[in-house]
């Protein structure tokens, strides 16, 4: 277990809330176990106001599989 990747996930949730200002969105994705569906939901709610790059990074931060999730150095590059 990499605790820093857990921190990235938590930061992703905070950014998601700040971007959408919508608690319902957090509840909508918290029980989803399929990253394809999570990415669809993110795009549905964020594409109007945010770049594709931001949405992609946010999706990598919220990746369910810790081995695929971004860590802090990955966020910089």
PALUMLO-561023 format. One line per 2 residues: their letters; for each residue x, y, z of N, C-alpha, C, O. Coordinates in steps of 0.1 Angstrom, whole numbers. Atoms other than C-alpha are relative to their C-alpha. Layout:
BEGIN
a) X/Y/Z/X/Y/Z/X/Y/Z/X/Y/Z | ...
END
This chain:
BEGIN
xx) 8/-12/0/0/0/0/9/12/0/18/14/8 | -7/-12/1/13/34/-10/-9/11/6/-18/16/0
xx) 8/-11/-6/-1/61/14/0/13/-8/-10/20/-7 | 0/-12/8/9/88/-9/-10/0/-12/-16/10/-15
xx) 11/2/10/-14/74/-36/-14/2/6/-23/6/-1 | 13/-2/-7/-42/74/-11/-2/15/2/-13/20/0
xx) 1/-14/-2/-34/111/-5/-4/7/-14/-12/16/-14 | 4/-5/13/-36/117/-43/-15/-2/-3/-22/6/-8
xx) 14/3/2/-70/100/-44/-9/10/8/-18/16/3 | 7/-9/-8/-82/122/-15/0/14/-6/-10/22/-6
xx) -1/-13/6/-69/153/-32/-9/1/-13/-15/11/-15 | 9/0/12/-87/143/-64/-14/2/4/-22/9/-3
xx) 14/-2/-4/-120/141/-45/-2/14/4/-13/20/1 | 2/-15/-3/-114/176/-31/0/8/-12/-8/18/-13
xx) 0/-7/12/-106/189/-65/-13/-2/-8/-18/8/-14 | 13/3/6/-137/172/-79/-11/9/6/-19/15/-1
xx) 10/-8/-7/-158/189/-53/2/15/-4/-8/22/-7 | -3/-14/3/-141/223/-59/-4/4/-14/-9/15/-17
xx) 3/-3/14/-146/220/-97/-15/0/-2/-20/8/-10 | 14/2/3/-182/209/-96/-9/8/10/-21/11/7
xx) 8/-6/-11/-194/225/-63/-13/-8/2/-24/-2/2 | 12/8/0/-218/196/-61/3/-13/8/10/-22/3
xx) -2/12/-8/-219/170/-33/-7/-12/-7/-2/-23/-5 | 7/11/7/-243/149/-54/9/-7/-9/8/-19/-11
xx) -10/6/9/-215/143/-79/9/-10/8/12/-21/3 | -9/8/-8/-193/129/-51/-7/-13/4/-2/-24/3
xx) 8/12/-4/-221/105/-40/-3/-8/-12/-3/-20/-11 | 2/7/13/-227/96/-77/11/-9/-3/9/-20/-8
xx) -11/8/4/-192/83/-82/6/-9/11/14/-18/8 | -7/7/-10/-182/70/-48/-2/-15/1/6/-22/5
xx) 2/14/0/-198/36/-52/2/-7/-13/0/-19/-15 | -3/6/14/-189/31/-89/13/-8/1/23/-3/6
xx) -12/8/-1/-164/3/-93/6/-2/-14/15/-10/-16 | -5/1/14/-157/8/-131/5/14/-4/-2/23/-5
xx) -7/-13/4/-132/35/-142/-6/6/-12/-6/18/-14 | 6/-6/12/-149/38/-176/-12/8/4/-14/19/-2
xx) 12/-7/-4/-181/48/-159/4/13/8/-3/23/6 | -4/-12/-8/-163/72/-135/5/11/-10/1/22/-9
xx) -5/-10/10/-146/89/-165/-11/6/-8/-11/18/-11 | 11/-5/7/-179/92/-183/-8/10/9/-12/21/4
xx) 7/-9/-10/-195/108/-152/8/13/1/3/24/1 | -8/-12/-1/-165/132/-149/-2/9/-12/-4/21/-10
xx) 2/-8/12/-168/143/-185/-14/7/-1/-15/18/-5 | 14/-5/0/-206/147/-182/-1/13/8/-8/22/4
xx) 1/-11/-9/-202/171/-153/10/11/-2/7/23/2 | -11/-10/0/-170/189/-161/4/6/-13/10/16/-14
xx) -5/-4/13/-165/192/-198/-4/14/-5/3/20/-13 | 4/-13/4/-184/224/-201/9/11/5/11/21/-2
xx) -8/-10/-6/-161/243/-178/15/-3/1/23/6/5 | -14/4/-2/-128/224/-178/6/-7/-12/-1/-13/-20
xx) -7/6/11/-102/212/-202/0/-15/1/-1/-21/11 | -1/15/0/-99/176/-213/12/-5/8/12/-15/15
xx) -12/3/-7/-64/176/-198/-3/-1/15/1/-10/22 | 4/0/-14/-78/185/-163/-8/-12/3/-6/-18/13
xx) 9/11/-3/-105/159/-165/8/-13/-1/5/-22/7 | -8/13/1/-80/132/-176/9/-1/13/10/-12/18
xx) -9/1/-12/-56/141/-147/-9/-3/12/-5/-12/21 | 9/3/-11/-85/141/-123/-4/-15/0/-5/-21/11
xx) 3/14/2/-95/107/-136/11/-9/5/9/-20/11 | -12/8/-4/-60/94/-130/2/1/15/7/-8/22
xx) -1/-2/-15/-61/108/-94/-11/-9/7/-8/-13/18 | 11/7/-6/-94/90/-88/0/-15/-4/-9/-22/-1
xx) -1/14/4/-82/57/-103/-2/-10/11/4/-8/22 | 3/10/-11/-95/28/-82/11/-9/2/14/-13/14
xx) -11/10/-1/-66/5/-89/13/9/4/18/17/-3 | -11/-7/-5/-38/19/-67/13/-1/-9/20/9/-10
xx) -12/2/9/-11/5/-91/-1/9/-12/10/12/-18 | 1/-8/12/-25/26/-120/-2/15/4/-1/24/-5
xx) 3/-14/-4/-33/58/-99/13/8/0/24/3/3 | -12/-10/0/-10/88/-103/5/1/15/-3/0/24
xx) -5/-4/-12/13/96/-75/4/15/-1/2/21/-12 | -3/-14/1/26/131/-67/10/4/-11/8/13/-18
xx) -9/-3/11/56/130/-91/-7/-1/-14/-4/7/-23 | 8/1/13/32/119/-119/-8/12/-3/-10/16/-14
xx) 8/-12/2/11/149/-113/8/12/-5/3/21/-12 | -9/-11/4/41/172/-119/3/-1/-15/4/9/-22
x) -5/2/14/50/157/-153/-12/0/-9/-10/-2/-22
END
